[in-house]
């Protein structure tokens, strides 16, 4: 499956290079004249931004998906979303499985890195379940959404919209075609449509909990005690962030953004506001009209993101949970970092701290650069940069105002957010030999 040149690359280097190549191919296809409704070639930067956003399943756009792109352009975007959501390694191995080719250790190792799973054992079986599960969930979501759209759009348009939005939601991409009503409106016209909104939320959550969790749930069904520690943490954190987040949004926005809504509309909007920042990018309310408290809480959820080895971005819920466990152990002077009757390894804590610090540094640095370049409002700028690195796609309206330099900054953030900023940085040191010399220890003051 791999040439001699690619075999010399580490797993992370190959994944990072592959995503870059896919982005460039998508850029070329979107620059073709028949990809736009105007019949004119889209500028390189606009095509690059759109391709990067789709491949990195982000959802930030500088041109409305319905108004700017033809059916060809929309299908290119949809294909990029599917490739970016599942990972090109997964799709490549799937083709090899269908062709009954032998899957070697190199390919299994790449799958392991792509899924972000600790054990190499059972990778082919997991891949088959991932592909089957993806088809099952996306087709089920497409059928339900089509039933919601057909009465208003007609049969063929309704089916197409159902498929597009199901794939986009499951892959946590946030691209939509609702610009047919109002450009850049996302799902605001469906904010009080329970079937459509609940379906979109379910697809986002299912795609965002991760493939390892899928496999664990499949094998152990509803026996919580038999789940792996990773699964227990992801499910618990997802439930808390979904319902706890919805409650907080309800308190913050009930007399502001939700003021003119019915009770059912407020509840649905609160739930959607809690789910979509992790990390889908759809919105049923005007994000720019949120209170500063609502925007700040949205930034927090975008930074957290979904689960490792999923279609979601962010630093991941496991990272935040590990750091909170460490904080609790420190405050209570407990020996070891324990949760659900298990003790976490020191290496896990080190990686969580590194991911947290690196992503926070990148986002804040990018925010400062954007403010310096274009003098944007600080709250809206933070929303933009955390949305990019978290591969979320929510915006307060700044995306269409970005100049060339700012667009390049956002593109870089989306790319690093998808391939993993820490993994990308470490890929350059994979083959370097570092001397393990212990330096003399000395204490410093902390806090």
C-alpha positions in Angstrom: 0.0 0.0 0.0 2.9 2.3 0.7 6.0 3.2 -1.5 9.5 3.1 -0.2 9.5 6.9 0.2 6.5 6.9 2.4 7.8 3.9 4.5 10.6 6.2 5.7 8.1 8.6 7.2 6.8 8.1 10.7 3.1 7.4 11.2 2.4 11.0 12.2 4.4 12.5 9.4 2.5 10.3 6.9 -0.8 11.3 8.4 0.1 15.0 8.4 1.5 14.9 4.8 -1.6 13.0 3.7 -4.0 15.6 5.0 -2.0 18.4 3.4 -2.1 16.6 0.0 -5.9 16.1 0.3 -6.3 19.8 1.2 -4.3 20.8 -1.9 -6.3 18.4 -4.2 -9.5 19.8 -2.8 -8.2 23.3 -3.4 -7.5 22.5 -7.1 -11.0 21.0 -7.6 -12.7 24.0 -6.0 -10.8 26.4 -8.2 -12.3 24.8 -11.3 -14.8 27.2 -13.0 -17.7 24.6 -12.9 -17.3 24.4 -9.1 -18.9 27.9 -8.7 -22.3 29.2 -9.7 -20.8 32.3 -11.2 -18.8 30.1 -13.6 -15.6 31.9 -12.7 -12.6 30.4 -11.0 -12.5 30.9 -7.2 -9.3 32.5 -5.9 -6.6 30.2 -4.5 -6.9 31.5 -1.0 -10.7 31.1 -0.8 -10.5 27.6 -2.3 -7.7 26.7 0.1 -9.6 28.0 3.1 -12.7 26.1 2.1 -10.8 22.9 1.4 -8.9 23.1 4.6 -12.1 23.8 6.6 -13.8 20.8 5.0 -10.9 18.3 5.3 -10.2 19.4 8.9 -14.0 19.1 9.5 -14.2 22.6 10.9 -17.0 24.5 9.1 -15.6 28.0 9.0 -16.4 29.5 5.6 -15.6 32.6 3.7 -18.2 31.9 0.9 -21.6 30.5 1.6 -21.7 26.8 0.7 -25.1 27.1 -1.1 -24.8 30.5 -2.7 -21.2 30.1 -4.0 -20.7 26.5 -4.9 -22.4 24.4 -7.6 -23.6 20.8 -7.0 -20.1 19.7 -8.2 -18.4 22.0 -5.6 -20.8 20.9 -2.9 -20.0 17.2 -3.6 -16.3 18.0 -3.5 -16.8 19.6 -0.1 -18.9 16.6 1.1 -16.2 14.2 0.0 -13.5 16.2 1.8 -15.7 16.2 4.9 -16.1 12.4 4.8 -12.4 11.8 4.2 -11.4 14.3 7.0 -13.9 12.8 9.4 -12.9 9.2 9.1 -9.3 9.8 8.1 -7.8 8.9 4.7 -5.9 6.1 6.4 -9.1 4.4 7.4 -10.6 4.7 4.0 -7.4 3.5 2.3 -7.3 0.4 4.6 -11.0 -0.2 3.9 -10.3 -0.3 0.1 -7.5 -2.8 0.8 -9.8 -5.0 2.9 -12.4 -5.0 0.1 -9.8 -5.9 -2.4 -8.6 -8.7 0.0 -5.1 -7.4 0.2 -2.8 -8.3 3.1 -2.7 -5.6 5.8 0.8 -5.5 7.3 2.1 -4.2 10.6 2.9 -0.7 9.1 -0.7 -0.3 8.0 -2.1 -1.5 11.4 0.2 0.9 13.1 -1.1 3.8 11.0 -4.7 2.8 11.9 -3.7 2.7 15.5 -2.3 6.2 15.3 -5.2 7.4 13.2 -7.8 6.1 15.7 -5.6 7.3 18.6 -5.9 3.8 20.3 -3.3 2.3 22.7 -3.5 -1.4 21.6 -2.6 -2.7 18.1 -4.6 -5.8 18.6 -8.0 -6.0 16.7 -7.4 -3.0 14.4 -8.9 -4.7 11.3 -12.0 -5.8 13.2 -12.3 -2.3 14.6 -11.9 -0.7 11.1 -14.8 -2.9 9.8 -17.0 -1.8 12.7 -16.1 1.9 12.2 -17.1 1.7 8.5 -20.3 -0.2 9.1 -21.2 2.1 12.0 -20.5 5.2 9.9 -22.7 4.0 7.1 -25.5 3.0 9.6 -25.5 6.3 11.5 -25.1 8.5 8.4 -27.8 6.7 6.4 -30.2 6.7 9.4 -29.6 10.4 10.0 -30.0 11.1 6.3 -33.4 9.3 6.2 -34.8 11.2 9.3 -33.5 14.6 8.1 -34.8 13.9 4.6 -38.3 13.3 6.1 -37.9 16.7 7.8 -36.8 18.5 4.6 -38.9 16.9 1.9 -42.2 18.7 2.8 -40.5 22.1 2.4 -38.0 21.3 -0.4 -39.4 18.5 -2.5 -38.3 14.9 -2.7 -34.9 15.1 -4.5 -33.7 18.3 -2.8 -34.9 17.0 0.6 -33.0 13.7 0.1 -29.9 15.5 -1.0 -30.1 17.9 1.9 -30.7 15.0 4.3 -27.5 13.2 3.1 -25.4 16.4 3.1 -26.3 17.5 6.6 -26.2 14.0 8.1 -22.6 13.5 6.9 -21.6 17.0 8.0 -23.1 16.5 11.4 -21.7 13.0 12.0 -18.2 14.2 10.9 -18.7 17.2 13.2 -18.0 19.4 10.2 -20.7 22.1 10.5 -21.1 22.8 6.7 -24.7 23.4 5.7 -26.8 24.4 2.7 -29.3 26.6 4.4 -27.9 29.6 2.5 -30.8 28.9 0.1 -32.9 30.8 2.6 -30.4 33.3 4.1 -26.6 33.2 3.5 -24.6 32.1 6.5 -27.8 31.3 8.5 -26.9 27.7 9.3 -29.8 25.9 11.1 -31.4 29.0 12.6 -34.7 28.5 10.7 -35.0 25.0 12.4 -34.2 26.1 16.0 -37.7 24.8 17.2 -37.9 21.7 15.0 -37.4 19.0 17.6 -36.9 16.0 15.1 -34.3 17.8 13.0 -32.4 19.3 15.9 -32.4 16.2 18.0 -31.2 14.1 15.0 -28.4 16.6 14.3 -27.4 16.6 18.0 -27.4 12.8 18.1 -25.2 12.5 15.0 -22.7 15.1 16.5 -22.5 13.2 19.8 -22.2 9.8 18.2 -19.4 11.0 15.9 -17.7 12.8 18.8 -17.5 10.1 21.4 -14.9 8.2 19.4 -14.4 4.9 17.6 -12.9 3.1 20.6 -16.0 3.9 22.7 -18.2 2.6 19.9 -16.3 -0.7 20.0 -16.5 -0.9 23.8 -20.3 -0.3 23.7 -20.7 -2.9 21.0 -18.9 -5.5 22.9 -20.3 -4.9 26.4 -23.6 -3.3 25.6 -25.1 -1.7 28.7 -22.7 -3.3 31.3 -21.0 -0.1 32.5 -18.7 -1.9 34.9 -17.1 -3.8 32.0 -16.3 -0.7 30.0 -12.7 0.4 29.7 -11.7 3.4 31.8 -11.4 5.5 28.7 -15.1 4.7 27.8 -16.3 5.5 31.3 -14.5 8.9 31.3 -15.8 9.9 27.8 -19.4 8.9 28.5 -19.5 10.5 31.9 -17.9 13.8 30.7 -20.2 13.9 27.6 -23.3 13.6 29.7 -22.2 16.2 32.2 -21.0 18.7 29.5 -24.2 18.2 27.4 -26.8 18.6 30.2 -24.8 20.8 32.5 -23.8 23.0 29.6 -27.4 23.3 28.4 -28.4 24.4 31.9 -25.7 27.0 32.0 -26.7 28.3 28.6 -30.3 28.5 29.7 -29.4 30.6 32.7 -27.2 32.9 30.7 -29.3 33.5 27.6 -33.0 32.9 28.8 -33.6 36.7 29.1 -31.3 37.7 26.2 -30.8 35.5 23.1 -33.7 33.1 24.0 -36.0 35.9 25.2 -38.6 35.6 22.4 -38.6 31.8 22.2 -41.1 29.4 23.6 -40.1 27.1 26.4 -39.5 24.2 24.0 -37.4 26.5 21.8 -35.3 27.6 24.8 -34.7 24.0 25.9 -33.7 22.9 22.3 -31.5 25.9 21.8 -29.8 25.4 25.2 -29.1 21.8 24.4 -27.9 22.6 20.9 -25.6 25.4 22.2 -24.0 22.9 24.6 -23.6 20.2 21.9 -22.5 22.0 18.8 -19.3 23.7 20.2 -17.9 20.1 20.8 -17.1 20.4 17.8 -19.7 20.6 15.0 -20.1 24.2 14.2 -23.8 24.3 13.3 -25.8 27.0 15.1 -29.5 27.5 15.7 -29.1 30.9 17.1 -27.1 34.0 16.1 -23.7 33.4 17.7 -22.8 37.1 17.2 -25.8 38.1 19.3 -24.8 36.0 22.3 -24.0 37.8 25.6 -20.3 37.9 26.5 -21.0 35.2 29.1 -22.5 32.9 26.4 -19.5 33.5 24.1 -17.0 32.8 26.8 -18.7 29.6 27.8 -18.9 28.6 24.1 -15.1 29.2 23.9 -14.6 26.8 26.9 -16.7 24.1 25.3 -14.8 24.5 21.9 -11.5 24.2 23.7 -12.6 21.0 25.4 -14.0 19.4 22.2 -14.9 15.7 21.9 -13.2 12.4 22.5 -9.9 11.1 21.2 -10.1 9.0 18.0 -13.3 10.6 16.9 -14.5 13.0 14.3 -14.4 15.8 16.9 -11.6 18.2 17.7 -10.5 20.2 20.7 -8.0 19.1 23.4 -10.5 16.3 24.1 -12.6 15.5 27.2 -10.0 13.0 28.5 -7.4 15.7 28.7 -9.6 17.9 30.8 -10.7 15.1 33.1 -7.1 14.0 33.6 -6.0 17.5 34.6 -9.0 17.8 36.9 -8.2 14.5 38.6 -4.6 15.8 39.1 -5.9 19.0 40.5 -8.1 17.1 43.0 -5.3 14.8 44.0 -3.0 17.9 44.6 -5.7 19.8 46.7 -6.6 16.7 48.8 -2.9 15.6 49.1 -3.9 12.2 47.7 -1.2 9.7 46.5 -1.9 8.7 42.9 -4.5 10.0 40.4 -7.5 7.7 40.8 -10.8 7.5 39.0 -13.5 4.8 38.7 -11.3 2.5 40.8 -8.3 2.8 38.6 -5.0 4.8 38.8 -3.8 6.9 35.9 -0.2 6.7 34.7 2.2 9.6 35.1 2.8 9.7 31.3 -0.9 10.3 30.8 -0.8 13.4 33.0 2.3 14.7 31.2 0.7 14.3 27.7 -2.6 15.9 28.9 -0.6 18.9 30.3 1.4 19.2 27.1 -1.8 19.1 24.8 -3.6 21.7 27.0 -0.7 24.1 27.2 0.3 23.8 23.5 -3.3 24.3 22.2 -3.9 27.2 24.6 -0.7 28.9 23.5 -1.5 28.5 19.8 -5.0 29.9 20.2 -4.0 32.9 22.3 -1.0 33.7 20.1 -3.3 33.5 17.0 -5.8 35.7 18.8 -3.2 38.4 19.5 -2.0 38.2 15.9 -5.5 38.7 14.5 -6.2 41.6 16.9 -2.9 43.2 15.9 -3.6 42.7 12.2 -7.2 43.8 12.0 -8.1 45.3 15.4 -11.0 42.9 16.0 -13.1 42.7 19.2 -11.3 40.5 21.7 -14.3 38.3 22.6 -15.2 37.6 18.9 -11.5 37.0 18.1 -11.1 34.4 20.8 -14.3 32.7 19.6 -12.8 32.6 16.0 -9.4 31.2 16.9 -10.6 28.7 19.4 -13.2 27.6 16.9 -10.4 27.1 14.3 -8.0 25.1 16.5 -10.9 23.1 18.0 -12.2 22.4 14.4 -15.6 23.7 15.5 -16.7 26.2 12.8 -18.7 28.6 14.9 -18.1 32.3 14.3 -19.4 35.7 15.4 -19.1 36.9 11.8 -15.3 37.6 11.6 -14.5 34.8 9.1 -15.8 36.8 6.1 -13.8 39.9 7.2 -10.4 38.2 7.4 -7.6 39.6 5.3 -5.0 37.4 3.6 -2.6 37.1 6.6 -5.5 36.4 9.0 -6.9 33.7 6.7 -3.5 31.9 6.6 -3.4 32.0 10.4 -6.9 30.4 10.7 -6.0 27.8 8.0 -2.9 26.8 10.0 -4.9 26.5 13.2 -7.5 24.3 11.5 -4.8 22.0 10.1 -3.0 21.7 13.5 -6.3 21.2 15.2 -7.2 18.2 12.9 -3.8 16.4 12.8 -3.1 17.2 16.5 -0.8 20.0 17.5 1.2 17.9 19.9 1.4 14.9 17.6 2.5 17.2 14.7 5.2 18.8 16.8 6.5 15.4 18.1 6.6 14.0 14.6 9.7 16.0 13.9 11.5 14.4 16.8 10.3 10.8 16.4 13.6 9.5 15.0 15.9 11.7 16.9 18.0 10.1 19.6 17.8 12.1 22.8 20.5 11.5 25.4 18.8 10.6 28.7 21.1 12.6 31.0 19.6 13.6 34.4 20.5 17.2 35.3 21.0 18.2 38.9 17.7 18.9 40.6 16.9 22.2 42.3 13.7 23.5 43.8 11.8 26.6 42.6 8.8 28.5 44.2 5.4 27.7 42.6 2.2 29.6 43.5 
